[in-house]
Amino acid sequence: MSAPVLTTVLTAAVLHAVWNSIAHRIPDKLTGFTLISVACTGCAAVLVCLAPLPPAGAWPFLAASAALQVTSQLFLLRAYQLGDFGQMYPLARGVAPLLVAIASVTLLGGALTMLQAAGVLLVSGGLATLALASGRIRRAQLPALGAALGSGTIIASYTLVDSLGVRHSPDALAYTAWLFLLQGPLMPLIALARRRGKLLAQVRPVLGTGLLGGVLSMTAYGLVVWAQAHGEVAAVAALRETGILVAAIIATLLFREPFGRLRLVAGAVVLTGIGLMR
């Protein structure tokens, strides 16, 4: 991996953790995710003007992926409402590649090498440790853990959908731009339905922060797409998950959550396992 690609992926990992921390920091999580979606929609609207229309065969996958991505955001929103950022973020991010690896074997007929199988075990153990980092799981923690794992499960689902959908689109930028344009308005519409006339007043105090989160989200995704075009895809995919460790640092410095050596070690184990699986 060249130095520019390495730097780009690490920057994307940091930005991904940062925009998630912004979403967690905004007290009203629905408002935060709504503003992030608005910013993503604006960026996507610009991108679709620069890219061709995807072929007809890609649209069913685009529609399915857009619905899944919004559903994943709703689960993540709930996880951030109920749990610590330093625990919820790595759980949501770590479970997705684990499930993708399992699905590639059980559903798509793939095979795991010994290293990849070891990666699956490491990720599984790391995730279990993260879930138990605060001691024995209490009933009150189950909704937060369930929401984080639900988000990760759906991330795995739309990852598989996109891996099939992009094969029907010769232009990856066009597929990505239209995907974000399709999914972007859905969260604001959900927020409008829930809050009705109160939404605009609730959005105003955190307008700049929320929009910044959306711009960072699109920037992080765009950097990864560029890196995948100029570097080895598997290595890029594994390296971007260093955001798990960045999130642990943010959780400690910004949210004053307990540093928890166990969480940090578990995050490193998950990251190592993801690297082996890739």
C-alpha positions in Angstrom: 0.0 0.0 0.0 1.5 3.3 -1.1 1.9 6.2 1.4 -0.9 8.3 -0.1 -3.4 5.4 0.0 -2.3 4.6 3.6 -2.7 8.2 4.7 -6.1 8.5 2.9 -7.5 5.3 4.6 -6.3 6.3 8.0 -7.9 9.8 7.5 -11.1 8.2 6.5 -11.1 6.0 9.6 -10.6 9.0 11.8 -13.4 11.0 10.1 -15.8 8.0 10.3 -15.2 7.8 14.1 -15.5 11.6 14.4 -18.8 11.9 12.6 -20.2 9.1 14.7 -19.0 10.8 17.8 -20.8 14.0 16.6 -24.0 12.0 16.2 -23.6 10.6 19.7 -22.7 14.0 21.2 -25.9 15.8 19.9 -28.3 15.3 22.8 -31.3 14.7 20.5 -30.1 11.8 18.4 -32.9 11.9 15.9 -32.1 15.6 15.2 -28.5 14.8 14.8 -29.0 11.9 12.4 -31.5 14.0 10.5 -29.0 16.8 9.9 -26.3 14.4 8.9 -28.7 12.9 6.4 -29.5 16.3 5.0 -25.8 17.1 4.5 -25.3 13.8 2.8 -28.2 14.4 0.5 -26.8 17.8 -0.5 -23.4 16.2 -1.3 -25.0 13.4 -3.2 -27.1 15.8 -5.3 -23.9 17.4 -6.5 -22.2 14.0 -7.2 -25.1 12.7 -9.3 -24.6 15.7 -11.7 -21.1 14.4 -12.3 -21.9 10.8 -12.8 -24.0 8.8 -15.3 -27.4 7.2 -14.5 -26.9 3.6 -13.2 -28.3 0.9 -15.5 -31.7 -0.6 -14.9 -30.2 -3.7 -13.3 -28.7 -1.8 -10.5 -31.8 0.0 -9.3 -33.4 -2.9 -7.3 -30.1 -3.2 -5.3 -29.9 0.6 -4.8 -33.5 0.6 -3.4 -32.8 -2.3 -1.1 -29.5 -0.9 0.1 -31.0 2.5 0.7 -33.8 1.0 2.9 -31.3 -1.2 4.8 -28.9 1.7 5.4 -31.6 3.9 6.9 -32.8 1.0 9.1 -29.2 0.5 10.3 -29.0 4.2 11.2 -32.2 3.9 13.2 -30.7 1.0 15.2 -27.4 3.0 15.6 -29.4 6.0 16.7 -31.1 3.9 19.4 -27.8 2.4 20.5 -26.3 5.8 20.9 -29.3 6.9 23.0 -28.9 4.0 25.4 -25.2 3.1 25.5 -21.7 4.3 25.8 -20.1 5.5 22.5 -16.9 3.5 23.3 -18.9 0.3 23.5 -21.6 0.8 20.9 -19.4 2.0 18.0 -17.0 -1.0 18.0 -19.8 -3.5 18.5 -21.7 -2.1 15.5 -18.6 -1.9 13.3 -17.1 -5.2 14.4 -20.1 -7.5 14.0 -20.6 -6.6 10.3 -17.4 -8.1 8.8 -17.9 -11.1 11.0 -21.4 -11.8 9.6 -20.2 -11.0 6.0 -17.5 -13.6 6.4 -20.0 -16.2 7.7 -22.5 -15.4 5.0 -19.9 -15.7 2.3 -19.3 -19.3 3.4 -22.8 -20.4 4.2 -24.8 -18.5 1.6 -22.4 -17.7 -1.3 -20.3 -20.9 -1.2 -17.0 -19.4 -0.3 -14.3 -20.9 1.8 -12.2 -19.5 4.7 -8.5 -20.0 4.9 -6.9 -20.9 8.3 -6.0 -17.2 8.8 -9.5 -16.1 8.0 -11.0 -18.7 10.4 -8.7 -17.4 13.1 -9.9 -13.9 12.3 -13.5 -15.0 12.8 -12.6 -16.4 16.2 -10.7 -13.3 17.2 -13.6 -11.0 16.2 -16.1 -13.2 18.0 -14.1 -13.2 21.1 -13.4 -9.4 20.9 -17.1 -8.6 20.5 -18.1 -10.8 23.4 -15.4 -9.1 25.5 -16.8 -5.7 24.5 -20.3 -6.7 25.4 -19.0 -7.9 28.8 -16.6 -5.0 29.4 -18.7 -3.5 32.1 -19.1 -6.8 33.9 -22.1 -9.2 33.8 -24.7 -8.0 31.3 -27.7 -6.6 33.2 -31.2 -6.6 31.8 -31.1 -2.8 31.4 -28.1 -3.1 29.0 -29.8 -5.5 26.6 -31.7 -2.9 24.5 -28.5 -0.9 23.9 -26.5 -4.0 23.0 -29.3 -5.3 20.9 -29.5 -2.1 19.0 -25.7 -2.0 18.3 -25.7 -5.6 17.2 -28.8 -5.0 15.1 -27.1 -2.1 13.3 -24.1 -4.3 12.6 -26.3 -7.1 11.3 -27.9 -4.7 8.8 -24.6 -3.2 7.8 -23.6 -6.7 6.9 -26.8 -7.1 4.9 -26.4 -3.9 2.8 -22.7 -4.8 2.3 -23.7 -8.0 0.6 -26.4 -6.2 -1.4 -24.0 -3.5 -2.6 -21.4 -6.1 -3.5 -24.0 -7.6 -5.9 -25.5 -4.2 -7.0 -22.2 -2.6 -8.0 -21.6 -5.4 -10.4 -24.6 -4.1 -12.4 -23.2 -0.6 -12.5 -20.0 0.1 -14.5 -19.5 3.3 -12.6 -18.9 2.9 -8.8 -19.2 6.7 -8.3 -22.7 6.7 -9.9 -23.8 3.8 -7.8 -22.6 5.5 -4.6 -24.0 8.9 -5.4 -27.4 7.6 -6.3 -27.4 5.4 -3.2 -26.8 8.4 -0.9 -29.3 10.5 -2.8 -32.0 7.8 -2.4 -31.4 7.2 1.3 -30.6 10.8 2.4 -34.2 12.1 2.5 -35.6 9.1 4.3 -34.3 10.0 7.8 -35.6 13.7 7.6 -39.0 12.3 6.5 -39.1 10.0 9.5 -38.1 12.9 11.8 -40.8 15.1 10.3 -43.4 12.4 10.8 -42.4 11.9 14.5 -41.8 15.6 15.4 -44.2 17.4 12.9 -44.0 21.1 13.5 -41.4 20.9 16.3 -38.5 19.7 14.1 -37.3 23.0 12.8 -37.0 24.6 16.2 -35.2 21.5 17.5 -32.8 21.5 14.6 -31.7 25.1 14.8 -29.4 24.9 17.9 -27.3 22.1 16.5 -27.6 23.0 12.8 -23.9 23.6 12.2 -22.7 20.6 14.2 -25.1 18.2 12.5 -24.3 19.4 9.0 -20.6 19.1 9.7 -21.2 15.5 10.7 -22.9 14.8 7.4 -20.0 16.4 5.4 -17.5 14.4 7.3 -19.5 11.2 6.7 -19.5 11.8 2.9 -15.9 12.8 2.9 -14.9 9.6 4.8 -16.8 7.5 2.3 -15.4 9.3 -0.7 -11.8 8.8 0.6 -12.4 5.1 1.0 -13.8 4.8 -2.5 -10.7 6.7 -3.8 -8.4 4.4 -1.8 -10.1 1.3 -3.1 -9.5 2.5 -6.6 -5.7 3.0 -6.0 -4.9 0.3 -3.5 -5.6 -3.4 -2.6 -9.3 -3.5 -1.7 -9.0 -6.0 1.1 -6.2 -4.1 2.8 -8.1 -0.9 2.5 -11.2 -2.5 4.0 -9.3 -3.8 7.0 -7.3 -0.7 7.6 -10.4 1.5 7.7 -11.6 -0.3 10.8 -8.8 1.4 12.8 -11.7 3.8 13.5 -12.6 1.3 16.3 -9.5 2.4 18.2 -10.0 6.1 17.4 -13.5 5.8 18.8 -12.1 4.3 22.0 -9.9 7.4 22.4 -12.7 9.8 21.6 -15.0 8.1 24.1 -12.4 8.7 26.8 -11.3 12.2 26.0 -14.6 13.7 24.7 -17.3 11.7 26.6 -15.3 11.0 29.7 -16.3 7.4 29.6 -14.1 5.0 31.6 -11.0 4.3 29.6 -11.3 0.6 30.3 -8.2 -1.3 29.3 -10.4 -4.2 28.6 -12.4 -2.2 26.0 -9.2 -1.1 24.4 -7.7 -4.6 24.3 -11.0 -6.0 23.0 -11.1 -3.3 20.3 -7.6 -4.2 19.2 -8.5 -7.9 19.1 -11.5 -7.1 16.9 -9.4 -5.0 14.6 -6.7 -7.8 14.4 -9.4 -10.3 13.6 -10.9 -8.1 10.8 -7.4 -7.8 9.3 -7.1 -11.6 9.2 -10.5 -12.0 7.7 -9.7 -9.6 4.9 
